Amino acid sequence: MKLAERVYLVTGGAGGIGAGVIRAVLDEGGRAAAVDLDPADAEAAARRLDPSGESVLGLGCDVTDAAGVERAVADTLARFGRLDGAVNAAGAVFLDEAWDASAEDWNRTFDINVTGSFLAARAVGRHLKQAGGGAVVNVSSNCGKAGYPNMASYNASKSAVIGMTRSLAMEWAADDINVNAVCPGGVDTSMLAGVAEWLSPRVGVPAEELLAGMGPAQLRRKVTPLEVGRVVAFLLSDDAKIIRGQSISVDGGDTPY
Ligand SMILES: NC(=O)c1ccc[n+]([C@@H]2O[C@H](COP(=O)([O-])OP(=O)(O)OC[C@H]3O[C@@H](n4cnc5c(N)ncnc54)[C@H](O)[C@@H]3O)[C@@H](O)[C@H]2O)c1
């Protein structure tokens, strides 16, 4: 039980990788706030993950709203009496050929993926500084390391998350706040299904067929949200204190660095 009694604020916690992270935190004896855009979705996910209602709190919050993020931190502290870190899994992708991509979509991508992650990391980080330390894990992407077509804004935003992770890790080391990132790829979530739906008419292949082939080549299946969650749970734990400012690929070997 690497995370016994500990409490984490997990953005994007209503589904996909965020919910996989919460499952892994629970498996290690921890507790979590599942933070997501729609309060009803967040609460439903909390009940699904922990029918007892004791270990997971569902909270509605838009991570681009600084005041809302502060409220989510306060609500988590009020409910559990402690907070040991943050996992930034809230994210969005707006696909388009670069020629056609709008500035609005570009900015929304950065608002959610970069600014939202920063606001949640800092709001939780302020508490960790006072409490004597903790850990933050940002969910970047293999897209933050390698280039993919039709995803310029997403690729750029996920590279920014890697840069932010390095900077926060250095700045907050003195306060014993460990900051790392994971770079997943080919994870079986609604985001990946959305990518297949977008591509399907453009390449003339049914979306289900495209989706079936979207797992990492070496793995020959998609990565599960829980597999990403277990790596995140390790990075939150004291066992990972020696790993700092890293962005670790969890994409079944697709990105060999
Ligand atoms: N699925 C993959 O293959 C993959 C690969 C690499 C990285 N990622 C990243 O993993 C993270 C989780 O994605 P996922 O695949 O689980 O997709 P997902 O769509 O299932 O989950 C994303 C969650 O973020 C929430 N969200 C979006 N905007 C938000 C906002 N402004 N405030 C609060 N919550 C918000 C959504 O409601 C959703 O629940 C994202 O950052 C994504 O970029 C996914």
PDBQT file of the ligand as one rigid body, heavy atoms in Angstrom, charges set to zero:
ROOT
HETATM    1  N1  LIG A 301      -6.274   8.325 -24.794  1.00  0.00    +0.000 N 
HETATM    2  C1  LIG A 301      -5.008   8.438 -25.166  1.00  0.00    +0.000 C 
HETATM    3  O1  LIG A 301      -4.516   7.629 -25.969  1.00  0.00    +0.000 OA
HETATM    4  C2  LIG A 301      -4.133   9.528 -24.603  1.00  0.00    +0.000 A 
HETATM    5  C3  LIG A 301      -2.797   9.517 -24.985  1.00  0.00    +0.000 A 
HETATM    6  C4  LIG A 301      -1.955  10.481 -24.464  1.00  0.00    +0.000 A 
HETATM    7  C5  LIG A 301      -2.424  11.424 -23.582  1.00  0.00    +0.000 A 
HETATM    8  N2  LIG A 301      -3.734  11.434 -23.240  1.00  0.00    +0.000 N 
HETATM    9  C6  LIG A 301      -4.140  12.465 -22.293  1.00  0.00    +0.000 C 
HETATM   10  O2  LIG A 301      -4.722  11.856 -21.160  1.00  0.00    +0.000 OA
HETATM   11  C7  LIG A 301      -5.611  12.772 -20.528  1.00  0.00    +0.000 C 
HETATM   12  C8  LIG A 301      -6.934  12.064 -20.310  1.00  0.00    +0.000 C 
HETATM   13  O3  LIG A 301      -7.514  11.796 -21.585  1.00  0.00    +0.000 OA
HETATM   14  P1  LIG A 301      -8.422  10.524 -21.873  1.00  0.00    +0.000 P 
HETATM   15  O4  LIG A 301      -7.815   9.803 -22.992  1.00  0.00    +0.000 OA
HETATM   16  O5  LIG A 301      -8.732   9.826 -20.613  1.00  0.00    +0.000 OA
HETATM   17  O6  LIG A 301      -9.702  11.249 -22.487  1.00  0.00    +0.000 OA
HETATM   18  P2  LIG A 301     -11.120  11.537 -21.887  1.00  0.00    +0.000 P 
HETATM   19  O7  LIG A 301     -11.773  12.436 -22.863  1.00  0.00    +0.000 OA
HETATM   20  O8  LIG A 301     -11.787  10.262 -21.509  1.00  0.00    +0.000 OA
HETATM   21  O9  LIG A 301     -10.796  12.333 -20.531  1.00  0.00    +0.000 OA
HETATM   22  C9  LIG A 301     -10.537  13.688 -20.478  1.00  0.00    +0.000 C 
HETATM   23  C10 LIG A 301     -11.353  14.263 -19.327  1.00  0.00    +0.000 C 
HETATM   24  O10 LIG A 301     -11.007  15.633 -19.136  1.00  0.00    +0.000 OA
HETATM   25  C11 LIG A 301     -12.199  16.333 -18.845  1.00  0.00    +0.000 C 
HETATM   26  N3  LIG A 301     -12.034  17.744 -19.159  1.00  0.00    +0.000 N 
HETATM   27  C12 LIG A 301     -11.893  18.316 -20.382  1.00  0.00    +0.000 A 
HETATM   28  N4  LIG A 301     -11.816  19.645 -20.263  1.00  0.00    +0.000 NA
HETATM   29  C13 LIG A 301     -11.886  19.914 -18.934  1.00  0.00    +0.000 A 
HETATM   30  C14 LIG A 301     -11.876  21.126 -18.190  1.00  0.00    +0.000 A 
HETATM   31  N5  LIG A 301     -11.747  22.317 -18.788  1.00  0.00    +0.000 N 
HETATM   32  N6  LIG A 301     -11.986  21.053 -16.837  1.00  0.00    +0.000 NA
HETATM   33  C15 LIG A 301     -12.109  19.850 -16.219  1.00  0.00    +0.000 A 
HETATM   34  N7  LIG A 301     -12.135  18.676 -16.887  1.00  0.00    +0.000 NA
HETATM   35  C16 LIG A 301     -12.035  18.724 -18.225  1.00  0.00    +0.000 A 
HETATM   36  C17 LIG A 301     -13.247  15.657 -19.728  1.00  0.00    +0.000 C 
HETATM   37  O11 LIG A 301     -14.551  15.957 -19.303  1.00  0.00    +0.000 OA
HETATM   38  C18 LIG A 301     -12.863  14.211 -19.600  1.00  0.00    +0.000 C 
HETATM   39  O12 LIG A 301     -13.522  13.566 -18.512  1.00  0.00    +0.000 OA
HETATM   40  C19 LIG A 301      -5.709  13.984 -21.465  1.00  0.00    +0.000 C 
HETATM   41  O13 LIG A 301      -4.847  14.997 -20.998  1.00  0.00    +0.000 OA
HETATM   42  C20 LIG A 301      -5.180  13.436 -22.780  1.00  0.00    +0.000 C 
HETATM   43  O14 LIG A 301      -4.652  14.464 -23.569  1.00  0.00    +0.000 OA
HETATM   44  C21 LIG A 301      -4.604  10.507 -23.727  1.00  0.00    +0.000 A 
ENDROOT
TORSDOF 0
